[in-house]
Amino acid sequence: MPALAALLILGGCGPKEPLLPSGDHIKVPFVAPRSDLCAATSIEMVSSYWQATAPYTPRLSQEELDARTLIPEKGGTLQIELMATARANGLIAYTLTPTFDALLRELEKQHPVIVLLNRSYAWYPLWHYAPVTGYNKKDQTILMHFSDRPHEAISIATFRRLWERSGNWGVVLLPPGYLPATATSKAFLHAAYDLEKTGMRDDAIVAYKSALKRWPKDINILFALANACYQAKQFAAAEKYYRELLSVEPAHPLALNNLADLLCHTGRQNEAMAIIKKAVSDDSKIQSIINATQKEITKGCTPQGKKRK
């Protein structure tokens, strides 16, 4: 029985490495497996790859990766913990569309993909995370850092059956500024916003700006970017993106509200009042926000950086 095939019916976490399209491999550094820590080693390997190829510096040590991912009572890691840890390490975690075509498209762009595989039986699962590092069209194989050797080859047919029975789950980890080859605007926005919620607002702003290059008229991306810039006190940039959004959708009530709020708090009360009067919504919650903003503008806003006496 081939080494890799034998591993499919054994247990425990193993190592991983990267590969590229049709015979070439992604230069993902290989990390030897550590018991029950295949999630941590997968993140470590992919992070090391991006550190070597992009303007990216990991935020977490090996010990921190291990501590964040391992759930002792489960003897492993849930997908949500893997993705949360990847974000804490400064990467965007984008859940892959569960198709083999999506996997190949990411590999062709030299994006390693971490997949979750059941290496045993349905009635006695042994789950394992492993980075897919490439494929070889000629040999019809997928390359993975699967066990104790880098770039182990498994036939595409076997991989597809194994991955399908495991749920076809995969995740692409990318530095801010990079976009998955298969990304949709909505799903990527969600992934970037998840990064912002961890407190990495500056990284999220980079991600939103990258998304805007692919989807320049996307209302939701413009709104998220404008809001993030406002929260980061990048007032000129925030105003620019609110106005870009309103050039696409002039009646967007929350963009009007937030732009008016920004103008008022940067000393332009008259402009703010003219803007807020345009904001109307059938949604009672949104309208209450608009009403509160208008009331504050009428009273006079406290300039940013100053405290109301």
ABEGO torsion letter per residue (X at the ends): XBAAAAAAABBEBBBBBBBBBGGBBBBBBBBBBBBGAAAAAAAAAAAAAAAAABBBBBABBAAAAAAAABBAAAGEBBAAAAAAAAAAAGBBBBBBBBBAAAAAAAAAAGBBBBBBBBABBAABBBBBBBBBAEBBAAAGBBBBBABABBGBBBBAAAAAAAAAAAGGBBBBBBBBGBBBAABBAAAAAAAAAAAAAAGBAAAAAAAAAAAAAABAABAAAAAAAAAAAAAAGBAAAAAAAAAAAAAABAABAAAAAAAAAAAAAAGBAAAAAAAAAABBBABAAAAAAAAAAAAAAAAEBBBBGBBBX
